[in-house]
Amino acid sequence: MKFGLMGVVVVQKRIHKLRRRMSAHHLKALLITGRSNVFFLSGFSGSSGYLLITEKDALLFTDFRYLQQAQKQANNFEVVKAEGNSSFSQILSHLSKEGIFELAFEEAYVTVREYNHLHKAASRLELIPIYNWIEEIRALKDNEELEYIAKAAAIADSAWAEVLPLLQPGIAELEVAAELEYRLRRKGSSQTPFEIIVASGFRSALPHGVATSKLIKENELVTVDFGAVYRGYSSDITRTFVMGNPNTEQEKIFSLVLEGQRLAMENIKAGMDCTAADELVRSFFQENGYEQYFGHGLGHGVGINVHELPTLSPKGKGTLQNSMVFTLEPGIYIEGWGGVRLEDLVVLKDEGLQVLTKSSKALSI
């Protein structure tokens, strides 16, 4: 992704937010190694690079392969060529020159080997682990991010509209996935944010049943879960349907899932606990005798990653806030029978939820 002028300003604001948090915790320096966080704070999309943020400096360390790319993308950073495997040594050398004797690092992304290397090389440096600092900043989307996510959702909707006429009994799950990915790419998706899920018949009871060579039969449930990526930002959508005439049990389960999602859409508000949002649907399924078949959370945040904060589940933490983007994806999965999941991508606004995914949720196609 290449930031324009507005992007430069946006990135400056992100760095400022991070520095304010560092200051509140009396931290002088932070090493950022998570790729999504590197991208969020700098605009650099290469696969190899670290950021060092101090009170006055913002440095990006990367190797020869990415120097030109980094200089174009990371306008707010001083780009430093990493010499061989010594980038950590260069970071430590910079801190020493600045008289900084502590370094915070992202515990979720530093490997044991990297930590041992840091610990050995930095005998006078205090290493301080942090967790989810940048992810919490990322959870609140700015206007530029909302624009990119909405575009990714529109790409996915458009690709799905082209695939629908191709769906006939006898088509293989793998063929559906291939046709969908081809159209996603043609319409501007730089990649797929996850392996496309196509699960039919009894396999639709697998929440993450990626496509196989199985042929899709007439009148059986089919779940398709996919997304697009636009300028580094993802979308996520799931549709479950029947190619033919659904039976009474299929209609019943589908209606329950659709109603569960409707309850969430109409009742989720800013300030609601993530666990309370999940409970809206979980209690509804419990009242109807299907709670045991709803094994995952109601939703998850979507942005640079397809799974990020907030987490709408029984174990979710925090509250939902305006400008958060997340999925609402209730599902019922019955082993040996099949499953139904309906997933839409929404952004929380003052007036309620704005739905970004527009594809029809008809049971029969």
C-alpha positions as CSV (number, residue, x, y, z in Angstrom):
1,M,0.0,0.0,0.0
2,K,1.3,3.5,-0.9
3,F,0.1,6.3,1.3
4,G,-0.9,9.6,-0.2
5,L,-0.8,13.0,1.5
6,M,-3.8,12.2,3.7
7,G,-2.2,8.8,4.6
8,V,0.9,10.6,5.9
9,V,-1.3,12.7,8.3
10,V,-3.2,9.6,9.4
11,V,0.0,7.7,10.1
12,Q,1.3,10.6,12.1
13,K,-1.8,10.5,14.3
14,R,-1.3,6.8,14.9
15,I,2.3,7.3,16.0
16,H,1.2,10.2,18.2
17,K,-1.4,7.9,19.9
18,L,1.2,5.3,20.5
19,R,3.6,7.7,22.0
20,R,1.0,9.1,24.3
21,R,0.5,5.5,25.6
22,M,4.2,5.0,25.9
23,S,4.5,8.2,27.9
24,A,1.7,7.2,30.2
25,H,3.6,4.0,31.0
26,H,7.0,5.8,31.2
27,L,8.4,3.8,28.3
28,K,11.2,5.4,26.3
29,A,11.4,2.9,23.4
30,L,9.2,0.3,21.7
31,L,10.2,-2.4,19.3
32,I,7.4,-3.4,16.8
33,T,7.8,-6.7,15.0
34,G,4.2,-7.8,14.2
35,R,3.8,-7.4,10.5
36,S,0.3,-6.0,10.7
37,N,1.3,-3.5,13.3
38,V,4.4,-2.5,11.2
39,F,2.0,-1.8,8.3
40,F,-0.5,0.1,10.4
41,L,2.1,2.4,11.9
42,S,4.3,3.0,8.9
43,G,2.5,1.9,5.6
44,F,5.4,-0.5,4.9
45,S,3.9,-3.7,3.5
46,G,7.1,-5.7,3.0
47,S,7.6,-9.1,4.7
48,S,10.7,-8.2,6.6
49,G,11.1,-5.2,8.8
50,Y,11.0,-3.9,12.4
51,L,10.0,-0.5,13.8
52,L,11.7,1.3,16.6
53,I,9.6,4.1,18.2
54,T,11.1,6.5,20.8
55,E,10.0,9.8,22.1
56,K,11.6,11.6,19.1
57,D,12.6,8.9,16.6
58,A,10.7,6.6,14.3
59,L,13.0,4.1,12.5
60,L,12.3,1.3,10.1
61,F,14.9,-1.4,9.8
62,T,14.7,-3.6,6.7
63,D,17.1,-5.4,4.4
64,F,18.3,-4.6,0.9
65,R,15.3,-6.2,-0.8
66,Y,12.9,-3.7,0.6
67,L,14.8,-0.5,0.9
68,Q,13.2,1.2,-2.1
69,Q,9.8,0.1,-1.2
70,A,10.2,1.2,2.4
71,Q,11.4,4.6,1.4
72,K,8.3,5.1,-0.8
73,Q,5.8,3.7,1.7
74,A,7.1,4.7,5.1
75,N,7.2,8.5,4.7
76,N,7.2,9.2,8.4
77,F,10.1,6.9,9.2
78,E,13.9,7.0,8.8
79,V,14.6,3.8,6.8
80,V,17.7,2.0,8.0
81,K,19.4,-0.8,6.1
82,A,19.6,-3.9,8.2
83,E,23.0,-5.4,7.9
84,G,22.8,-9.2,7.6
85,N,21.2,-10.6,10.8
86,S,22.2,-7.6,12.9
87,S,19.1,-5.5,12.9
88,F,18.5,-6.1,16.6
89,S,22.2,-5.1,17.2
90,Q,21.6,-1.9,15.2
91,I,18.5,-1.2,17.3
92,L,20.4,-1.7,20.5
93,S,23.3,0.5,19.3
94,H,20.9,3.3,18.5
95,L,19.3,3.0,22.0
96,S,22.7,3.1,23.6
97,K,23.6,6.3,21.8
98,E,20.4,7.9,22.9
99,G,21.0,6.9,26.5
100,I,17.9,4.6,26.6
101,F,18.2,1.6,28.8
102,E,14.8,0.0,28.5
103,L,13.0,-1.5,25.5
104,A,9.3,-2.6,25.3
105,F,8.5,-5.3,22.8
106,E,5.4,-7.1,21.5
107,E,5.3,-10.4,23.4
108,A,2.9,-11.9,20.9
109,Y,5.3,-11.5,18.0
110,V,8.8,-11.9,19.3
111,T,10.0,-15.6,19.1
112,V,11.9,-17.2,21.9
113,R,15.0,-17.2,19.7
114,E,14.6,-13.5,19.1
115,Y,14.0,-12.8,22.8
116,N,17.1,-14.8,23.8
117,H,19.1,-12.9,21.2
118,L,17.9,-9.5,22.6
119,H,18.5,-10.6,26.1
120,K,22.0,-11.8,25.4
121,A,23.0,-8.7,23.4
122,A,21.3,-6.2,25.7
123,S,23.0,-6.9,29.1
124,R,22.3,-3.4,30.3
125,L,18.8,-3.1,28.7
126,E,15.6,-3.9,30.6
127,L,13.2,-5.7,28.3
128,I,9.5,-5.0,29.0
129,P,6.7,-7.1,27.3
130,I,3.5,-5.4,26.1
131,Y,0.4,-7.0,24.7
132,N,-2.3,-5.7,22.4
133,W,-1.3,-2.0,22.6
134,I,-1.4,-1.4,18.9
135,E,-4.2,-3.8,18.3
136,E,-6.4,-1.7,20.7
137,I,-5.6,1.4,18.7
138,R,-6.3,-0.5,15.5
139,A,-9.8,-1.5,16.7
140,L,-11.0,2.1,16.2
141,K,-11.0,2.6,12.5
142,D,-10.4,6.0,10.9
143,N,-12.2,7.3,7.8
144,E,-9.5,6.0,5.4
145,E,-9.7,2.5,6.9
146,L,-13.5,2.5,6.7
147,E,-13.3,3.4,3.1
148,Y,-10.9,0.6,2.3
149,I,-12.9,-2.0,4.3
150,A,-16.1,-1.0,2.6
151,K,-14.4,-1.3,-0.8
152,A,-13.2,-4.8,0.1
153,A,-16.7,-5.8,1.1
154,A,-18.1,-4.4,-2.2
155,I,-15.5,-6.4,-4.2
156,A,-16.6,-9.6,-2.4
157,D,-20.2,-8.9,-3.0
158,S,-19.6,-8.2,-6.7
159,A,-17.5,-11.4,-7.1
160,W,-20.2,-13.5,-5.4
161,A,-22.9,-12.1,-7.7
162,E,-20.9,-13.4,-10.7
163,V,-20.4,-16.8,-9.2
164,L,-24.0,-17.4,-8.2
165,P,-25.2,-18.2,-11.8
166,L,-22.4,-20.8,-12.1
167,L,-23.7,-22.8,-9.2
168,Q,-25.4,-26.0,-10.2
169,P,-25.7,-29.4,-8.6
170,G,-22.6,-31.5,-9.4
171,I,-20.1,-28.7,-9.2
172,A,-17.1,-29.4,-6.9
173,E,-16.5,-27.4,-3.8
174,L,-13.0,-26.7,-5.1
175,E,-14.4,-25.3,-8.4
176,V,-16.6,-22.9,-6.5
177,A,-13.6,-21.7,-4.5
178,A,-11.5,-21.3,-7.7
179,E,-14.2,-19.4,-9.5
180,L,-14.7,-17.1,-6.6
181,E,-11.0,-16.4,-6.1
182,Y,-10.6,-15.7,-9.8
183,R,-13.3,-13.1,-9.7
184,L,-12.1,-11.6,-6.5
185,R,-8.7,-11.0,-8.0
186,R,-10.2,-9.6,-11.3
187,K,-12.2,-7.1,-9.3
188,G,-9.3,-5.7,-7.4
189,S,-8.6,-8.0,-4.4
190,S,-4.9,-8.2,-3.9
191,Q,-5.3,-11.6,-2.2
192,T,-7.8,-13.6,-0.2
193,P,-7.6,-12.8,3.5
194,F,-8.0,-16.6,4.3
195,E,-8.5,-19.8,2.5
196,I,-12.0,-19.8,1.0
197,I,-14.4,-22.1,2.8
198,V,-16.8,-24.1,0.8
199,A,-18.5,-26.9,2.8
200,S,-21.6,-28.8,1.5
201,G,-23.9,-31.4,2.9
202,F,-22.7,-33.0,6.2
203,R,-19.4,-31.0,5.8
204,S,-21.3,-27.8,6.3
205,A,-21.2,-28.7,10.0
206,L,-17.5,-27.9,9.9
207,P,-17.2,-24.2,10.7
208,H,-13.9,-24.0,8.9
209,G,-14.4,-26.7,6.3
210,V,-12.2,-25.5,3.4
211,A,-13.1,-26.7,-0.1
212,T,-12.5,-30.3,-1.2
213,S,-13.2,-32.3,-4.3
214,K,-16.6,-33.2,-3.0
215,L,-19.4,-32.6,-5.5
216,I,-22.3,-30.5,-4.3
217,K,-25.6,-32.3,-4.4
218,E,-29.0,-30.9,-5.1
219,N,-31.0,-29.9,-2.0
220,E,-28.1,-30.0,0.4
221,L,-26.8,-27.2,2.5
222,V,-23.7,-25.3,1.2
223,T,-21.7,-22.8,3.3
224,V,-19.3,-20.4,1.6
225,D,-17.1,-18.1,3.6
226,F,-14.8,-15.7,1.8
227,G,-13.4,-12.1,1.7
228,A,-11.4,-9.6,-0.3
229,V,-8.4,-7.4,0.5
230,Y,-8.2,-3.8,-0.7
231,R,-5.2,-1.7,0.0
232,G,-4.2,-3.9,2.9
233,Y,-7.7,-4.1,4.5
234,S,-9.9,-7.2,4.6
235,S,-13.6,-8.1,4.4
236,D,-15.4,-11.2,5.5
237,I,-18.8,-12.7,4.5
238,T,-20.5,-16.0,4.8
239,R,-23.6,-17.3,3.0
240,T,-25.4,-20.6,3.5
241,F,-27.9,-21.8,0.9
242,V,-29.5,-24.8,-0.9
243,M,-29.2,-25.4,-4.6
244,G,-32.8,-26.6,-5.0
245,N,-35.6,-27.0,-2.5
246,P,-34.8,-26.8,1.2
247,N,-36.6,-29.3,3.5
248,T,-38.4,-28.3,6.7
249,E,-35.4,-28.9,9.0
250,Q,-33.1,-26.8,6.8
251,E,-35.7,-24.0,6.8
252,K,-36.0,-24.2,10.6
253,I,-32.3,-24.0,11.3
254,F,-31.8,-21.3,8.7
255,S,-34.6,-19.2,10.2
256,L,-33.2,-19.5,13.7
257,V,-29.7,-18.3,12.5
258,L,-31.2,-15.5,10.5
259,E,-33.3,-14.4,13.5
260,G,-30.3,-14.6,15.8
261,Q,-28.4,-12.3,13.5
262,R,-31.4,-9.9,13.3
263,L,-31.5,-9.7,17.1
264,A,-27.8,-8.7,17.2
265,M,-28.2,-6.2,14.4
266,E,-31.1,-4.4,16.1
267,N,-29.8,-4.4,19.7
268,I,-26.0,-3.9,19.6
269,K,-25.1,-0.4,20.6
270,A,-22.0,1.5,21.5
271,G,-20.9,1.0,25.1
272,M,-22.2,-2.6,25.2
273,D,-19.8,-5.2,26.6
274,C,-18.5,-7.7,24.0
275,T,-19.8,-10.6,26.1
276,A,-23.3,-9.0,26.3
277,A,-23.4,-8.7,22.5
278,D,-22.6,-12.4,22.2
279,E,-25.1,-13.3,24.8
280,L,-27.9,-11.7,22.8
281,V,-27.7,-14.6,20.3
282,R,-26.4,-17.3,22.6
283,S,-29.4,-16.9,24.9
284,F,-31.8,-16.9,21.9
285,F,-30.3,-20.2,20.7
286,Q,-30.6,-21.6,24.3
287,E,-34.3,-20.7,24.4
288,N,-34.8,-22.7,21.3
289,G,-32.7,-25.7,22.3
290,Y,-29.7,-25.1,20.1
291,E,-27.0,-23.4,22.2
292,Q,-24.8,-26.5,22.3
293,Y,-24.5,-26.3,18.5
294,F,-23.2,-22.7,18.5
295,G,-19.5,-23.3,19.4
296,H,-17.8,-20.1,18.4
297,G,-18.2,-16.4,19.2
298,L,-20.8,-14.1,17.6
299,G,-18.1,-12.1,15.8
300,H,-14.7,-10.6,15.5
301,G,-13.1,-7.4,14.4
302,V,-11.9,-7.1,10.8
303,G,-9.3,-4.7,9.4
304,I,-5.8,-5.3,8.4
305,N,-6.3,-8.8,9.7
306,V,-9.5,-10.8,9.2
307,H,-9.5,-11.6,12.9
308,E,-8.7,-8.7,15.3
309,L,-10.2,-6.7,18.1
310,P,-13.0,-6.5,19.2
311,T,-13.9,-10.1,20.1
312,L,-17.6,-10.8,20.5
313,S,-17.6,-14.0,22.5
314,P,-18.2,-15.3,26.1
315,K,-14.5,-14.6,26.7
316,G,-14.4,-11.2,24.9
317,K,-13.0,-8.2,26.8
318,G,-13.9,-4.6,26.6
319,T,-16.8,-2.6,25.2
320,L,-18.0,-1.9,21.6
321,Q,-17.3,1.6,20.4
322,N,-18.2,3.8,17.5
323,S,-16.0,3.2,14.4
324,M,-15.3,-0.4,15.3
325,V,-15.7,-2.9,12.4
326,F,-16.7,-6.5,13.2
327,T,-18.6,-9.5,11.9
328,L,-21.9,-10.8,13.1
329,E,-21.9,-14.5,12.3
330,P,-24.2,-16.8,14.3
331,G,-24.1,-20.4,13.3
332,I,-25.7,-23.8,14.2
333,Y,-23.6,-26.9,13.4
334,I,-25.0,-30.4,13.8
335,E,-22.5,-33.2,13.2
336,G,-23.7,-35.7,10.6
337,W,-26.5,-33.3,9.4
338,G,-24.9,-30.1,8.4
339,G,-24.7,-26.5,9.5
340,V,-25.9,-22.9,8.8
341,R,-23.8,-19.7,9.3
342,L,-24.7,-16.2,8.1
343,E,-22.0,-13.6,8.4
344,D,-22.1,-9.9,7.7
345,L,-19.6,-7.2,8.2
346,V,-20.8,-4.1,10.1
347,V,-19.4,-0.8,11.3
348,L,-20.7,0.7,14.6
349,K,-22.1,4.2,14.2
350,D,-23.9,6.7,16.4
351,E,-27.2,5.7,14.8
352,G,-26.5,2.0,15.0
353,L,-24.9,-0.7,12.8
354,Q,-24.1,0.0,9.2
355,V,-24.0,-3.2,7.2
356,L,-21.1,-3.3,4.7
357,T,-21.9,-6.7,3.1
358,K,-24.9,-6.6,0.8
359,S,-25.3,-10.0,-0.8
360,S,-28.7,-11.7,-0.6
361,K,-29.3,-14.1,2.3
362,A,-31.8,-16.2,0.4
363,L,-31.8,-19.9,1.5
364,S,-32.7,-21.2,-2.0
365,I,-30.8,-20.3,-5.1
